[in-house]
Amino acid sequence: MGSFSIWHWAIVLLIVVMVFGTKKLRNMGGDLGGAVKGFKDGMKEGGASAADEKTAVVTNAQAADKPADKTTIDVEAKKL
């Protein structure tokens, strides 16, 4: 009683195609695929920027080890 047979799914698919039409369903599928691809690209870029931040922290730590030249003014900012 809780599971649907293949015939139930075939009837549901037929009704959906009749209501929306094949062209609209194809466009919705393309839009969904583009959204998923954009999400994956965004996740890859987010991971790359986190790695860049770690590199920047290491670079700043290495720069602190080097003596500052006389034209550089080293100042600490205080938070209020």
Backbone bond lengths (Angstrom), bond angles and torsions (degrees), N, CA, C in turn:
res aa  C-N    CA-C-N  psi(-1)  N-CA   C-N-CA  omega(-1)  CA-C   N-CA-C  phi
1 M - - - 1.442 - - 1.531 110.65 -
2 G 1.331 117.93 -32.37 1.453 120.91 -177.10 1.518 113.95 -84.67
3 S 1.329 118.41 -19.62 1.455 120.21 -177.57 1.526 110.32 -101.26
4 F 1.316 114.91 151.58 1.453 120.29 179.23 1.515 109.44 -102.27
5 S 1.308 116.20 144.78 1.462 120.27 177.65 1.527 109.06 -86.61
6 I 1.311 116.41 174.74 1.457 121.81 179.69 1.527 110.56 -62.98
7 W 1.320 116.96 -30.51 1.471 120.22 -179.31 1.522 111.39 -69.69
8 H 1.314 117.36 -35.01 1.471 119.94 176.38 1.522 109.94 -62.90
9 W 1.338 116.87 -45.55 1.462 120.50 -179.22 1.518 111.41 -66.81
10 A 1.336 117.97 -35.40 1.461 121.38 178.15 1.527 110.92 -64.77
11 I 1.320 116.83 -41.51 1.463 120.74 178.51 1.522 110.75 -66.45
12 V 1.325 117.45 -42.11 1.473 120.96 178.01 1.529 110.19 -62.19
13 L 1.335 117.45 -44.23 1.458 121.38 178.22 1.524 111.31 -61.56
14 L 1.327 117.60 -42.53 1.457 121.79 178.44 1.526 111.41 -61.88
15 I 1.321 117.43 -42.24 1.468 121.06 179.17 1.522 110.65 -66.12
16 V 1.331 117.86 -41.29 1.471 121.32 179.01 1.520 110.48 -63.02
17 V 1.334 117.34 -43.09 1.468 120.74 178.93 1.525 110.59 -64.76
18 M 1.315 116.98 -38.75 1.466 119.83 179.14 1.518 111.91 -67.96
19 V 1.312 117.74 -36.84 1.464 121.13 -178.39 1.523 111.27 -74.21
20 F 1.330 118.03 -49.47 1.453 121.51 -173.33 1.525 113.54 -92.56
21 G 1.300 119.09 -31.02 1.453 122.05 -176.49 1.522 110.52 86.51
22 T 1.331 115.43 153.91 1.462 119.67 -174.91 1.522 112.09 -70.29
23 K 1.334 117.90 -35.43 1.470 120.09 -177.85 1.530 111.00 -65.37
24 K 1.316 116.69 -44.43 1.465 120.34 179.98 1.529 110.77 -66.32
25 L 1.343 116.86 -38.98 1.463 120.01 177.93 1.527 110.74 -64.90
26 R 1.342 117.39 -38.90 1.462 120.90 178.22 1.528 110.30 -64.49
27 N 1.327 116.84 -41.71 1.468 120.14 178.29 1.529 111.62 -64.98
28 M 1.323 116.65 -40.34 1.467 119.76 178.92 1.517 110.47 -65.81
29 G 1.334 117.36 -38.16 1.464 121.09 177.59 1.524 111.31 -64.38
30 G 1.340 116.76 -40.86 1.468 120.41 178.08 1.515 111.73 -66.09
31 D 1.339 116.42 -40.17 1.466 120.23 177.83 1.526 111.24 -64.39
32 L 1.327 116.27 -41.05 1.463 120.29 179.29 1.525 110.54 -65.20
33 G 1.331 116.49 -42.28 1.469 120.20 177.96 1.523 111.70 -63.25
34 G 1.340 117.43 -40.48 1.464 121.05 177.66 1.521 111.97 -64.69
35 A 1.333 116.03 -37.68 1.460 119.77 178.75 1.525 111.08 -66.62
36 V 1.323 117.04 -41.32 1.466 120.77 179.04 1.527 109.99 -65.11
37 K 1.338 116.91 -41.74 1.461 120.61 179.48 1.536 110.52 -64.17
38 G 1.332 116.91 -42.62 1.459 120.41 177.29 1.522 112.23 -62.58
39 F 1.329 116.28 -38.72 1.464 120.42 178.09 1.521 110.77 -64.00
40 K 1.340 117.14 -44.22 1.453 120.50 179.66 1.525 111.10 -63.82
41 D 1.342 117.09 -41.47 1.462 120.27 178.02 1.528 110.95 -63.63
42 G 1.325 116.22 -39.22 1.460 120.25 178.13 1.517 112.26 -64.82
43 M 1.322 116.17 -38.13 1.460 119.82 178.21 1.527 110.62 -66.48
44 K 1.335 117.05 -37.99 1.462 120.18 178.06 1.519 110.51 -66.04
45 E 1.334 117.27 -41.89 1.468 120.99 179.21 1.515 110.89 -66.55
46 G 1.319 117.45 -37.32 1.459 121.02 178.42 1.516 111.46 -63.78
47 G 1.308 117.71 -39.36 1.461 121.76 177.84 1.516 111.35 -68.28
48 A 1.329 116.94 -35.58 1.461 120.89 179.75 1.527 110.69 -69.79
49 S 1.324 117.66 -37.87 1.460 119.13 -179.25 1.530 110.66 -69.92
50 A 1.329 117.67 -33.40 1.459 120.16 176.88 1.529 109.79 -64.97
51 A 1.322 116.98 -38.73 1.461 120.45 177.23 1.525 110.43 -67.02
52 D 1.343 116.63 -36.93 1.459 120.57 177.48 1.525 111.06 -64.31
53 E 1.333 117.03 -38.05 1.460 120.44 178.85 1.525 110.69 -65.15
54 K 1.318 117.52 -39.92 1.460 120.35 178.01 1.520 110.34 -63.77
55 T 1.335 116.47 -39.70 1.457 120.62 177.92 1.514 110.43 -64.27
56 A 1.342 116.91 -39.98 1.454 120.37 179.55 1.525 111.08 -64.44
57 V 1.328 117.31 -38.15 1.459 120.77 178.87 1.521 109.79 -65.23
58 V 1.308 117.45 -42.53 1.462 121.22 178.96 1.521 109.61 -64.84
59 T 1.337 116.57 -41.82 1.461 120.22 179.87 1.523 110.53 -63.02
60 N 1.331 118.17 -41.89 1.461 121.20 178.77 1.528 110.83 -66.05
61 A 1.314 117.35 -37.86 1.460 120.56 178.53 1.523 110.07 -66.18
62 Q 1.313 117.37 -38.44 1.455 120.58 178.32 1.522 110.15 -68.89
63 A 1.326 117.62 -34.89 1.457 121.00 179.47 1.526 110.80 -67.59
64 A 1.341 116.88 -29.99 1.463 119.80 179.43 1.524 111.21 -68.61
65 D 1.320 116.86 -26.27 1.462 120.60 179.11 1.524 111.95 -71.85
66 K 1.323 117.13 -27.16 1.464 120.85 -178.06 1.527 109.77 -80.62
67 P 1.300 117.69 142.45 1.470 119.05 176.98 1.536 109.74 -70.17
68 A 1.319 115.62 140.33 1.455 120.68 -179.06 1.526 109.62 -76.92
69 D 1.327 116.38 142.92 1.462 118.59 176.37 1.527 109.45 -76.45
70 K 1.283 118.02 171.32 1.460 121.41 -172.06 1.527 113.21 -76.14
71 T 1.330 118.76 -10.29 1.464 120.13 178.83 1.519 111.99 -91.02
72 T 1.326 118.16 -7.86 1.444 121.99 -179.08 1.535 109.53 -95.26
73 I 1.312 115.13 134.62 1.459 121.38 176.20 1.516 108.05 -106.42
74 D 1.321 117.16 121.54 1.443 122.21 -178.25 1.523 108.25 -99.59
75 V 1.364 115.34 117.52 1.465 120.72 -176.79 1.520 108.47 -132.30
76 E 1.330 115.85 142.64 1.456 121.25 174.84 1.505 108.51 -102.34
77 A 1.326 116.01 135.41 1.463 120.86 177.41 1.528 108.23 -90.71
78 K 1.313 116.01 138.60 1.464 121.01 179.27 1.515 108.46 -105.22
79 K 1.344 116.57 136.73 1.447 121.57 176.85 1.510 109.25 -89.55
80 L 1.295 116.10 137.74 1.474 120.46 178.80 1.485 111.46 -90.84
